[in-house]
């Protein structure tokens, strides 16, 4: 009876340890992403395309999340207001709150990639689409930031 109790206690400890060792991890990636500089409306789309092709999360182990920060600098004479964002692609996202950036000011947005344990190993792609407004009241536009990551075990 003592042997059975001892074995079951050891098994419970081993199972608990195994589950504790597979906790998801959050990694704040220190690599630099260029600041997106926002210019006047007519130049904006061309400038944004040239400045930032994609956010690369690099290699991300299954069950881990990698977070990066995308910075925006307002080089216009008007307040630029984020009206929302949409993430597409498996694992890409983050809660994005509306924000306003005063002329000459900079703000940052968190973006993340979560490597789901059920997800296939390999390359993942996604997109962040940000709606923004400035200059004329009620005038909105959007731009896209491509995202990529590589999932491994």
C-alpha positions in Angstrom: 0.0 0.0 0.0 2.8 2.4 0.9 4.5 1.6 -2.4 1.3 2.3 -4.4 0.9 5.6 -2.5 4.5 6.5 -3.1 4.2 5.6 -6.9 1.0 7.6 -7.3 2.5 10.6 -5.5 5.6 10.4 -7.7 3.3 10.2 -10.8 1.2 13.2 -9.7 4.5 15.2 -9.1 5.9 14.2 -12.6 2.6 15.1 -14.4 2.4 18.4 -12.5 6.0 19.2 -13.4 5.4 18.3 -17.0 2.4 20.7 -17.3 4.3 23.4 -15.4 7.2 23.1 -17.9 5.0 23.8 -20.9 3.6 27.2 -19.8 3.4 29.7 -22.6 6.1 32.4 -22.6 5.9 36.0 -23.6 9.0 37.4 -25.3 9.5 41.1 -25.7 11.7 41.3 -28.7 14.3 44.0 -28.5 15.0 44.3 -32.2 14.4 47.6 -33.7 11.5 48.3 -36.2 11.9 51.5 -38.1 9.6 54.3 -37.0 6.8 55.0 -39.5 6.9 58.7 -40.3 3.4 60.1 -41.2 3.5 62.9 -43.8 0.8 64.9 -45.5 -2.1 63.0 -47.0 -1.0 63.0 -50.7 2.5 61.6 -49.9 1.4 59.3 -47.1 0.7 56.0 -48.8 3.9 56.1 -50.9 6.1 57.0 -47.9 4.6 54.3 -45.7 5.1 51.6 -48.4 8.8 52.6 -48.8 9.5 52.8 -45.0 8.2 49.5 -43.7 7.8 46.4 -45.8 6.9 44.0 -42.9 7.3 43.2 -39.3 9.4 40.0 -38.9 8.8 38.1 -35.6 11.6 35.7 -36.6 11.5 32.2 -35.1 8.9 31.6 -32.4 8.7 28.4 -30.4 5.2 26.8 -30.1 3.3 28.0 -27.1 5.3 31.2 -27.0 4.3 34.8 -27.8 6.6 37.4 -29.3 5.8 41.1 -29.0 7.2 43.9 -30.9 6.6 47.7 -30.9 5.8 49.6 -34.1 6.4 53.4 -33.7 4.6 56.2 -35.5 5.8 59.7 -35.8 3.5 62.5 -37.0 5.3 64.8 -39.3 2.2 66.7 -40.4 0.7 69.9 -39.0 -2.4 68.1 -37.9 -3.4 65.6 -35.3 -3.4 62.0 -36.7 -6.0 59.8 -35.1 -6.0 56.0 -35.3 -9.6 54.8 -35.8 -8.9 51.1 -35.3 -6.9 48.2 -36.6 -7.6 44.7 -38.0 -5.2 41.8 -37.8 -5.4 38.9 -40.3 -3.4 35.7 -40.3 -3.1 32.9 -37.8 -1.5 34.0 -34.5 -1.0 37.7 -35.3 -2.7 40.4 -33.3 -2.9 42.5 -30.2 -5.5 44.7 -28.6 -5.2 48.1 -30.4 -6.7 51.1 -28.8 -7.6 54.2 -30.7 -4.9 56.9 -30.3 -4.2 60.4 -31.4 -0.7 61.7 -32.3 0.0 65.4 -32.1 2.2 67.1 -34.7 5.8 66.2 -34.1 5.0 63.5 -31.6 5.6 59.8 -31.6 3.6 56.9 -30.3 4.0 53.1 -30.3 1.7 50.2 -30.9 2.2 46.6 -29.6 1.9 43.8 -32.1 2.3 40.2 -31.3 2.6 36.7 -32.7 1.4 33.6 -30.7 2.7 30.3 -31.9 -0.3 28.1 -31.1 0.7 24.5 -30.2 -1.9 23.1 -32.7 -0.4 25.3 -35.4 1.7 23.6 -38.1 5.5 24.3 -38.0 6.7 26.6 -40.7 6.3 30.1 -42.1 3.2 32.2 -41.2 2.1 35.5 -42.7 -0.4 38.1 -41.7 -1.3 41.7 -42.1 -2.1 44.6 -39.9 -4.5 47.2 -41.4 -4.7 50.5 -39.6 -7.5 53.0 -40.2 -6.5 56.6 -39.5 -7.7 60.2 -40.1 -6.2 63.6 -40.2 -6.6 67.0 -41.9 -10.2 67.1 -43.1 -12.8 66.1 -40.4 -14.4 62.8 -41.3 -11.7 61.9 -43.9 -10.3 58.4 -43.3 -7.7 56.3 -45.0 -5.8 53.1 -44.2 -2.4 51.4 -44.6 -1.2 47.9 -44.3 1.8 46.4 -42.6 2.7 42.9 -43.6 3.8 40.5 -40.9 5.7 37.2 -40.8 7.0 34.6 -38.4 8.4 31.1 -38.4 7.0 28.5 -35.9 9.2 25.8 -34.6 8.8 23.1 -31.9 
